[in-house]
Amino acid sequence: MKKQRMEISADAELKIADNSEAVIVIRPDKDGGDCTVRLDIGKGCTVTAYTISERKAKINQTNKLKARSSLRSYSLWLSGGEAKTITTLAESGANAREVFVFLAKDSERLVVDSELRHAAPDTKGDILVKGVVKDRARADLGGMIKVMKKGSGAESFLSEHAILLDSGARATADPKLEIENNDVMSRHSASVSQINENKLFYLMTRGLPRDDAKALIVSGFLESAIGRIEDESFRKEFAGMLGKGI
């Protein structure tokens, strides 16, 4: 299997040849810039994509998977901006797992919109969005699972969860399903909640300062997302960058 590694900082359109393995790292190169990335993934491929945004950005990513291909996509946002992803499972046996982790702070606004389209039989997909909102920031989480008429046997799950650390922080979560074929397994979940004061109090009675107690609770909240990253170096990088921001 051919193996490729690509670094992207601006607009790009990539075609992954059949039976290839690829690692793609997306890092916008300027504050406030737009970045459009299109991935056309051939048959029998294994692709892992990492997106890291430390400054305000607008990233539009479109992924199209052919038969028996696999996409693992992990995104880390430490800034405001807009993140929009559309993934189409275009042929039988294609599967995608997307994990989006974020920290919104100061007075920033972050908009996340992830759409997963099942356009062929026997496809599988999973989207997990999880993050923290602090100060006076706002996060709006949208997403959709769309199973088309030809998408029989599809399995899909969309989950969006945010935790608020301060009284001025705001978030919304609005996952949607659009189903055109009855022979599917598809579901979604969502939550927006304040940090648990009882847990904070308990940890503080054990000697932890309030900020350290918050950080420990947030770390536990994000673990289910961070823990999905299979590559140890990227998993540690994501966790370390989030820890510094909190």
C-alpha positions as CSV (number, residue, x, y, z in Angstrom):
1,M,0.0,0.0,0.0
2,K,1.4,3.4,-1.0
3,K,1.9,5.8,2.0
4,Q,1.8,9.6,1.7
5,R,2.1,12.4,4.2
6,M,1.0,15.9,3.3
7,E,1.0,19.3,5.1
8,I,-1.6,21.8,4.1
9,S,-1.7,25.5,5.1
10,A,-3.9,27.0,2.3
11,D,-6.5,25.9,-0.3
12,A,-5.8,22.4,-1.6
13,E,-7.5,19.7,-3.7
14,L,-6.1,16.2,-3.1
15,K,-6.8,13.0,-4.9
16,I,-5.7,9.8,-3.0
17,A,-5.0,7.0,-5.4
18,D,-6.7,3.6,-4.9
19,N,-5.2,1.3,-2.2
20,S,-3.1,4.1,-0.7
21,E,-2.5,5.1,2.9
22,A,-2.2,8.9,3.7
23,V,-1.7,11.2,6.6
24,I,-2.8,14.8,6.1
25,V,-2.1,17.7,8.5
26,I,-4.0,20.9,8.0
27,R,-2.8,24.1,9.8
28,P,-4.1,27.4,8.5
29,D,-1.2,29.8,7.9
30,K,-2.8,33.1,8.8
31,D,-5.2,34.7,11.1
32,G,-8.7,35.2,9.7
33,G,-7.9,33.4,6.5
34,D,-10.1,31.1,4.5
35,C,-9.0,27.6,3.8
36,T,-10.8,25.2,1.5
37,V,-9.7,21.5,1.4
38,R,-11.2,18.9,-0.9
39,L,-10.2,15.2,-0.5
40,D,-11.1,12.7,-3.2
41,I,-10.3,9.3,-1.6
42,G,-10.0,6.3,-3.9
43,K,-11.0,2.7,-3.4
44,G,-9.5,0.7,-0.5
45,C,-7.7,3.7,1.0
46,T,-6.8,4.4,4.7
47,V,-6.7,8.2,5.3
48,T,-6.0,10.0,8.6
49,A,-6.5,13.8,8.7
50,Y,-5.5,16.2,11.5
51,T,-6.7,19.8,11.5
52,I,-5.2,22.2,14.1
53,S,-6.4,25.8,14.2
54,E,-4.8,28.1,16.8
55,R,-6.0,31.4,15.3
56,K,-9.3,32.6,14.0
57,A,-10.0,30.9,10.7
58,K,-12.6,29.7,8.3
59,I,-12.1,26.1,7.1
60,N,-14.3,24.3,4.6
61,Q,-13.5,20.7,4.1
62,T,-15.1,18.3,1.6
63,N,-14.4,14.6,1.7
64,K,-15.6,12.0,-0.8
65,L,-14.9,8.3,-0.1
66,K,-15.1,5.5,-2.6
67,A,-15.6,1.7,-1.9
68,R,-14.0,0.2,1.1
69,S,-12.1,3.4,2.1
70,S,-11.7,4.6,5.6
71,L,-11.3,8.2,6.9
72,R,-10.3,9.2,10.4
73,S,-10.5,12.9,10.9
74,Y,-9.4,14.7,14.1
75,S,-9.8,18.5,14.5
76,L,-8.6,20.8,17.3
77,W,-9.7,24.4,17.5
78,L,-8.3,26.9,20.0
79,S,-9.9,30.0,18.5
80,G,-13.0,31.4,17.0
81,G,-14.0,31.0,13.4
82,E,-16.0,28.6,11.2
83,A,-15.4,25.0,10.6
84,K,-17.6,23.3,8.0
85,T,-17.1,19.7,6.9
86,I,-19.1,17.6,4.4
87,T,-18.2,13.9,4.1
88,T,-19.8,11.8,1.5
89,L,-19.7,8.0,1.7
90,A,-20.1,7.6,-2.0
91,E,-19.6,3.8,-2.5
92,S,-20.4,0.6,-0.6
93,G,-18.2,-0.2,2.4
94,A,-16.9,3.3,2.9
95,N,-16.6,4.5,6.5
96,A,-15.6,7.7,8.4
97,R,-15.0,8.7,11.9
98,E,-14.7,12.4,12.7
99,V,-13.7,13.9,16.1
100,F,-13.8,17.7,16.7
101,V,-12.5,19.1,20.0
102,F,-12.5,22.8,20.8
103,L,-11.8,25.6,23.3
104,A,-13.7,28.9,22.8
105,K,-12.5,31.7,25.0
106,D,-12.5,35.5,25.5
107,S,-15.3,37.0,23.4
108,E,-14.8,34.7,20.3
109,R,-17.5,32.9,18.4
110,L,-17.0,29.4,17.0
111,V,-19.4,27.8,14.5
112,V,-19.1,24.1,13.8
113,D,-21.1,22.4,11.1
114,S,-20.5,18.8,10.2
115,E,-22.5,16.8,7.7
116,L,-22.2,13.1,6.9
117,R,-23.9,11.8,3.8
118,H,-24.6,8.1,3.3
119,A,-25.0,7.8,-0.5
120,A,-24.4,4.0,-1.0
121,P,-25.2,0.7,0.7
122,D,-23.5,-0.6,3.8
123,T,-21.6,2.5,4.9
124,K,-20.7,3.6,8.5
125,G,-20.1,7.0,10.0
126,D,-19.5,8.6,13.4
127,I,-19.2,12.3,14.3
128,L,-18.2,13.4,17.8
129,V,-18.0,17.2,18.7
130,K,-16.9,18.0,22.2
131,G,-15.6,21.2,23.7
132,V,-15.3,23.9,26.3
133,V,-16.6,27.5,26.3
134,K,-15.1,30.0,28.8
135,D,-15.1,33.8,29.5
136,R,-17.7,35.5,27.2
137,A,-17.2,33.2,24.2
138,R,-19.9,31.4,22.2
139,A,-20.0,28.1,20.4
140,D,-22.7,27.1,17.9
141,L,-22.7,23.4,17.1
142,G,-24.6,22.2,14.1
143,G,-24.5,19.0,12.2
144,M,-26.5,16.5,10.1
145,I,-26.6,12.8,9.2
146,K,-28.2,12.4,5.8
147,V,-29.0,8.9,4.6
148,M,-30.0,8.9,0.9
149,K,-32.3,6.5,-0.9
150,K,-29.4,4.3,-1.9
151,G,-28.0,4.2,1.7
152,S,-29.5,1.0,2.9
153,G,-27.7,-0.7,5.8
154,A,-26.1,2.6,6.9
155,E,-24.9,2.9,10.5
156,S,-24.3,6.5,11.8
157,F,-24.1,8.5,15.0
158,L,-23.8,12.2,15.6
159,S,-22.9,13.5,19.1
160,E,-22.4,17.2,20.1
161,H,-21.6,18.2,23.7
162,A,-20.3,21.5,25.3
163,I,-19.4,22.5,28.8
164,L,-19.6,26.1,30.0
165,L,-16.9,27.3,32.5
166,D,-18.1,30.8,33.1
167,S,-21.4,32.6,33.5
168,G,-20.9,34.7,30.4
169,A,-20.1,31.6,28.2
170,R,-22.8,30.4,25.7
171,A,-23.3,27.4,23.5
172,T,-26.0,25.7,21.3
173,A,-26.1,22.2,20.0
174,D,-28.5,21.3,17.1
175,P,-27.8,17.9,15.5
176,K,-30.2,16.7,12.8
177,L,-31.1,13.6,10.9
178,E,-32.5,13.3,7.4
179,I,-33.4,9.8,6.5
180,E,-34.6,8.6,3.1
181,N,-34.2,4.9,3.6
182,N,-35.8,2.9,6.4
183,D,-33.1,0.1,6.5
184,V,-30.6,2.1,8.6
185,M,-29.3,2.6,12.2
186,S,-28.9,6.3,12.9
187,R,-29.1,8.4,16.0
188,H,-27.9,11.6,17.6
189,S,-27.3,13.2,21.0
190,A,-26.5,16.7,22.3
191,S,-26.0,18.5,25.6
192,V,-24.9,21.9,26.8
193,S,-24.2,22.2,30.6
194,Q,-22.5,24.3,33.2
195,I,-19.5,22.8,35.0
196,N,-20.6,20.7,37.9
197,E,-20.2,22.8,41.1
198,N,-20.6,19.8,43.3
199,K,-17.7,18.1,41.7
200,L,-15.7,21.3,42.0
201,F,-16.5,21.5,45.7
202,Y,-15.5,17.9,46.3
203,L,-12.1,18.3,44.6
204,M,-11.5,21.6,46.4
205,T,-12.2,19.9,49.8
206,R,-9.4,17.4,48.8
207,G,-7.0,20.3,48.5
208,L,-7.1,21.3,44.9
209,P,-7.2,25.0,44.0
210,R,-10.4,25.9,42.1
211,D,-8.6,26.4,38.7
212,D,-6.8,23.0,39.1
213,A,-10.1,21.4,39.9
214,K,-11.7,22.9,36.8
215,A,-8.9,21.7,34.7
216,L,-9.3,18.2,36.1
217,I,-13.0,18.1,35.4
218,V,-12.5,19.4,31.8
219,S,-9.8,16.9,31.2
220,G,-12.2,14.1,32.1
221,F,-15.0,15.6,30.0
222,L,-12.7,15.7,26.9
223,E,-11.1,12.3,27.4
224,S,-13.7,10.4,25.4
225,A,-12.8,12.6,22.4
226,I,-9.1,12.9,22.8
227,G,-8.8,9.2,23.6
228,R,-10.1,8.3,20.1
229,I,-6.9,9.7,18.5
230,E,-4.9,6.6,17.7
231,D,-1.5,8.2,17.1
232,E,0.1,8.8,20.4
233,S,2.1,11.9,19.4
234,F,-1.0,13.7,18.0
235,R,-3.0,12.6,21.1
236,K,-0.5,14.2,23.4
237,E,-0.2,17.3,21.3
238,F,-4.0,17.9,21.3
239,A,-4.2,17.3,25.1
240,G,-1.2,19.5,25.8
241,M,-2.5,22.4,23.7
242,L,-6.0,22.2,25.3
243,G,-4.5,22.0,28.8
244,K,-2.5,25.3,28.2
245,G,-5.6,27.1,27.0
246,I,-7.8,26.0,30.0
